[in-house]
Amino acid sequence: MKSIGRWLLLGAITLIGIFLLSNIRQMFLSVQPDQIKVTVNSSISMQKLSEMLPGSKILNEKNGLLEVPYGKFWEYQGTAMTIKGVLRSSVIPLEKPIISWRYYGYTVKDQLKGFLHGDFGKYRDPYTRKEVAMTTAIPMMLLKTCTYFIPGLLLAILLSMLVALWASISRRIGIVLDGIHALLVGLPDFFLIVLIQLAAIYTTKLLGHYVLLIVQVGDRTPFLIPFLTIALIPSVTIYGTLRVAIARELGQDYVVTALAKGLTRREVLFSHVLRNVMEDVLAILPRATTLALASMAVAEAICGIGGLGGFIILPIYQGITSMSAICVVLGVVAMAFHILYALLRKRFVVRAEEVARP
C-alpha cells in the first residue's frame, strides 16, 4: 500500500511538472500585459469606449492608450475590435522581451481555474476556421493518434525481437543487421520520416497513380508514414538492447550445456535464451515508448496531422491556451504504458535464470 502511494505521488508530481513546463513560454513577455492601443473614429469617444470595456481606464486619450486588467490584453484587444467605431485595436510591444514571473503565475492560475470548471481551452480548426472546445477535440485526437501509435509500437517490439533472434542465429546475417542498426542509430528521426515520404512520392510518380496519403487533407489522415515511423525508430533501440542481452546469455553455462547435449543454436535461443532476456525487453520498453511518442509527434507535424503530437508541434496551433492540456494528456498516455510495463515485469519476468535440464 505504501508503495502504491509513492507511485501515485510520483505520478502527480510528474503531471504537475509537465503542466508547469508546458506553460514556460508564458514567462517570456514581449508586450504590455495591462495596456492596449485603440484608434477610433468620430462616432465614439475614448470615454464611451472605456465604459463599454468594463475594468479599463484611459491612460492617454490622444494616443488611444487604455489600461486593462492585468493579463487580459488579448481579450480586451479582441473585444475592442467588435465595438462599432473602433478602427484599430492592438497590443503594445515592449522595447525588448522580458522574463516575467508575475505573468507566468497569472497564466498558470488562470488555466487552473478553467480546468476546475471543466474549461480546457479552445483552438481554431485550420480547415473549418471554427473554434473547437478541447473537451471535444481531445478524445478525437487521442483516437486518431492511437490508430497508428499502438499498432506501430507493437510492430516495433515484435520486429526488433525477431530480427535480433535472426541476427543471433546466423553470424553473417548478424554482421549485416548490426551494420544497418549502426547506420539507423546515427540518422535523425525527421530524416527517416522524410525518406519515407520521398519513397511514397517517387513510388506514386513511377506507378503513375496515387499510392498513399502523404499529408492530412481535411478528414483524411495519413496512416502508413506515421505507422512506419513509430515502428522503425523504437525498434532500433530495442534491437540494440536485445543483441547485447542475447550475447550475454549465449556465454552462460546453461547455454554451453544445452549445446553440448545436442540442442541446436536455434532451439537454445527460442527455448531458453528468449525467456531469460524478457527482463531486458521490459526494461527497455519504457524508453522505446518515449521514443515512439517523440517520433509520433515529429511524424504528425511533418504530415500535418492534427493528433496529440501534431497539435503541440505544428505552428498553426501555437499560442493557444489549451497547449498544456494536450501535454498533460500525452504525459498520462506515457505513464499508462509505464504502469503496464511495470505490471508485466512483476508478472512475467523470470527471476532466476533457467537452467537447461537433461
Secondary structure, DSSP 8 states (H G I E B T S, - for coil): -HHHHHHHHHHHHHHHHHHHHHTGGGGEEEEEEEEEEEEE-TTS-HHHHHHHSTT-EEEETTTTEEE-STT-HHHHHHHHHTSTTEEEEEEEEEEEEEE-HHHHHHHHHHHHHHHHTT---EEE-TTT--EEEHHHHHHHHHHHHHHHHHHHHHHHHHHHHHHHHHHHH-HHHHHHHHHHHHHHHHS-HHHHHHHHHHHHHHHHHHHTS--S--S-BTTB---HHHHHHHHHHHHHHHHHHHHHHHHHHHTSHHHHHHHHTT--HHHHIIIIIHHHTHHHHHHHHHHHHHHHHHHHHHHHHHHT--SHHHHHH-GGGTT-TTHHHHHHHHHHHHHHHHHHHHHHHHHH--SS------
